[in-house]
Amino acid sequence: MSAAASCIVALTGRGSLAESVSAIEAWRESHLALEADRAKLEADRAKLEGVERRSLVAELVKLGVEIPATAWFD
């Protein structure tokens, strides 16, 4: 147990186990917030790409390059 505590203190660069645990909790919260932000950004990007894709397909239909029956197949 003391070897694990020493390793945690060494990895975090803190002076004690309590400080190391506090640092780990802060890193965890930061990581979870970044992960949530990344997921939100990916969802926003997918939405924007979908809108752009539909707009481009609609333009192809208007130009007569694509027919509506096959353009909106998916």
C-alpha positions in Angstrom: 0.0 0.0 0.0 2.8 2.4 0.8 4.5 1.6 -2.5 1.3 2.6 -4.3 1.1 5.8 -2.3 4.7 6.6 -3.0 4.1 6.1 -6.7 1.0 8.3 -6.7 3.0 11.1 -4.9 5.8 10.7 -7.4 3.6 10.8 -10.4 1.7 13.9 -9.3 4.7 15.7 -8.0 3.0 16.7 -4.8 4.4 16.6 -1.3 1.9 14.3 0.3 -0.7 11.7 -0.5 -3.5 14.0 0.5 -2.3 16.7 -2.0 -1.8 14.0 -4.6 -5.4 12.8 -4.2 -6.7 16.4 -4.5 -4.7 16.8 -7.7 -6.0 13.6 -9.1 -9.6 14.6 -8.3 -9.0 18.0 -10.1 -7.5 16.2 -13.1 -10.4 13.8 -13.2 -13.0 16.6 -13.1 -11.1 18.4 -15.8 -10.9 15.3 -18.0 -14.6 14.6 -17.6 -15.5 18.2 -18.5 -13.2 18.0 -21.6 -14.7 14.7 -22.6 -18.2 16.2 -22.4 -17.2 19.2 -24.4 -15.6 17.0 -27.1 -18.7 14.9 -27.4 -20.8 18.1 -27.7 -18.5 19.4 -30.4 -18.6 16.1 -32.3 -22.4 16.2 -32.2 -22.5 19.8 -33.4 -20.0 19.0 -36.2 -22.1 16.0 -37.3 -25.2 18.2 -37.3 -23.5 20.9 -39.4 -22.1 18.3 -41.8 -25.6 16.8 -42.2 -27.1 20.2 -43.0 -24.4 20.9 -45.6 -24.8 17.4 -47.1 -28.6 17.9 -47.5 -28.0 21.3 -49.0 -25.5 19.9 -51.6 -27.9 17.1 -52.5 -30.8 19.5 -52.9 -28.6 21.6 -55.2 -27.8 18.5 -57.3 -31.6 17.8 -57.5 -32.2 21.4 -58.7 -29.5 21.0 -61.3 -31.0 17.8 -62.6 -27.9 15.8 -61.9 -29.7 13.7 -59.3 -33.3 12.5 -59.1 -35.2 12.9 -55.9 -35.9 9.2 -55.6 -32.2 8.3 -55.3 -31.0 11.5 -53.8 -32.8 11.0 -50.5 -32.4 7.2 -50.5 -30.4 7.1 -47.2 
